[in-house]
Structure formats: C-alpha cells, structure tokens
C-alpha cells in the first residue's frame, strides 16, 4: 500500500502493533476487569444504545438476562464486524473490541466477583489472542489483513467532511456549500504547504468552529428576540403571569421541584457521585490506555495512532466528544449509568500526555470533574438548543461519513486482495446483508465482508480456482 499524502508514515504492520509489552498487557487486562465490574453494577456501559435500558434493570422491571440479551443484540455486530477487523488491520485496539464485550460479560455475570474475572479473561484474549490470529492471517496466500489497510485513506479523508454535512443539515445548503469550499481549500493548502501534517486537520478544525459559531449566533439571536417579546408584553399580563408563577411555586424555565424528571435526574447524578472513587480509577485506566498509544477511540483515530500522528488523533477524538456529549449526559442522567470513557475527553488527553503517571492523574481528575459537573452540564444544554442540536447533527454526520468511507475502503481492500472477484464477493456480501435486513449493522458490514471474502478467496486458492494478485 502506498503512503498516505499528508498523513505521515505508512501504517505499522499489525504484527508489530499487536505485540504488547507486559505493562501494556496488564493495563488492558486490568481495565477490562474494571469495566466489566462497573457494567455488572450498572454504573457504566460503553454502548450508548444500552444505557437507556439500565434504568429498568436498576429498578427491577427487567432481569439481568434480558438486559444482557439487549446488549448482545446491539453490540455483537460491532465487536466482530468492526472492532476485531479494525484492530487486526491497524494494529491498534479500539473501544468496540475492548469495551463492548466487557459490557456483555459484566451484565451476564450473576455475581460481583465473577464480573471482573470474566472481564480480565477477555482482556487476556485480546492481548494474547490477537497476536496469534494476526500471525496466522498474514501467512495465508491471500493476506486480507494487509489489504484492509487500504481503508485508511477513505476513512481519514472523508471523515474530514463531517462538519460540512452537519452545517448543511442544520443551517442550510448555502452555509454548507460555503463550509465545503473552505474545507477543500484548506486541505489543498495543507497538502501544498505542510505535507507532513495530516491534510484534514486544519479543515476539520475550521469546519467545527464554523458549526459552533453558527449555533451560538442563532441562540444569541433567539435570546434577544425572546427578551424583546417579553418587554413588549403588557404589564397586566406580566403581573398575571407573575401571580400564576407565585401560585405554582416556580418559573416557566425550571422544572418544578416535584417534577418526576427532575427527581430522576437528581437521583441519577447523586448515585454516580456516590461511586466517584470508582470512576476516578476508571478515568485513570482509560487515559493510561490512550497514553500508551496502543488504543484509538474511533475508526479514523486508530489509523492515525498507527501512523504515529497522535496530535491529529487527539484533534479528531476531541471533535467527536462534542458530538456525543449531549447524548451521554442525557442518557446518564436518565438511567443512572455513565459512559465507560465518560464524555471521551480522556482519549485525546491521553494521546498527548508524555508520561503514564501523568495520564493516571489527569484521567482520574477528568472523570471526577465530569461526574461532579453532570447535573450542571444537563442544565446548560437545556438552555442552548441550537448548540445541542449541533451536537446531534455532528453525531449523525460522523456516522454518515464513516459509513461511506468504510464501505469504499472495504471495496478498495477487496480489489487489493482479489481484483474483480474480490469486489464481487465483498460487494455481494454487503448487498446481501442489506437485503436481509442488516443482520450485521451497516457500519460493520463492510469490514466483516472483507474478512469473510478473504477466507473464501483462500478456500478458492486451496481448490486451485484462484490465483492471488501479485503486489
């Protein structure tokens, strides 16, 4: 595979990336044990789709087995279709492979002591098993893992466009086209003037700033409009409204003290604060894992970490955190279960820190601040509707760009390992998955099809029906 323009050195081979030191092995095993324990206690899970179901589990309206079944249904495709292939192709661990299984194992365990044992066992499978699987795959006549490194280019470059999609959806075509033109110009300029810097770094930064700027301006204008409307209200109506508020005991902008949602949010925040020491240990562990540079928080981040581009990786995950912050905050307040990585700011902080000891301290402090500030963050988000909508648009745009990038990259990998026949098999499996109602989630369908296609091509080679392409 050729080097990626503007993205630094070529990917390290997965064989080198998955050769963990004893300290790295202990970190992964220990963190998997801790996250499984937290999932068992229903204090934190990684899968955002599972978190809303945790309230019913906590209040006894559903069983542990039923909650585990929900988690499995929402996670299995990401674990085997995205997490494992991405780790093997990039040589860098990811949260779908590390944290989604510990959600399952923690919820499945019937006893507290068994949850960390099962989680630690999964961590051992990850650090010891991936190396063997990688070695076997690279020795096959059709090396589909090396071919999967072709996914890095479309993932990195198409991911750059997610702010453009978010702006177009929220603020219209004109502003979206303007943001697109600005990002394209910045990518070309970066490739020309700073060839050693990832070409999408500056473009993404400007795109996200434009989105936030548009949202803040809209909210400020709305506030001015609301104030002008209030001033224009006749004094008699204001007096009547004031009397009504006095009778009901609160302002229109606040939830009444006996409102069930306010009570639920307060109880959830208090529950999380009571377990603050556990969350501090969790933050320290996740930040340390990121600081060791054996872990990437997302698809694009995994390839950037593999290339040694830690600054750009931190930038990408920093933007991603803003897209998921409102979702994590609201589901945590509604369910009493936090995210395994909190708001995920521990990822970019860990990438940039020079020392493991500093990562432990900073990670613990970051998650402590997040848990203590959770109620306040929920109130702030309630007062900034456009900014909150921007986060939702960012999250949707990230998903849309990555779906296209992963599909395109999967077809590039299919072509690299099998030419037209590879494209036929991988593309056909993807289309078959769509026709069958997406047995595998769309995001993971492409990489899963590459793995299955690679196995089939090796079988055809063994039957003397296919000759591998020469590099």
Order of alpha helices (4+ residues) and beta strands (2+ residues): alpha-alpha-beta-alpha-alpha-alpha-alpha-beta-alpha-alpha-alpha-alpha-alpha-alpha-alpha-alpha-alpha-alpha-alpha-alpha-beta-alpha-alpha-beta-alpha-alpha-alpha-alpha
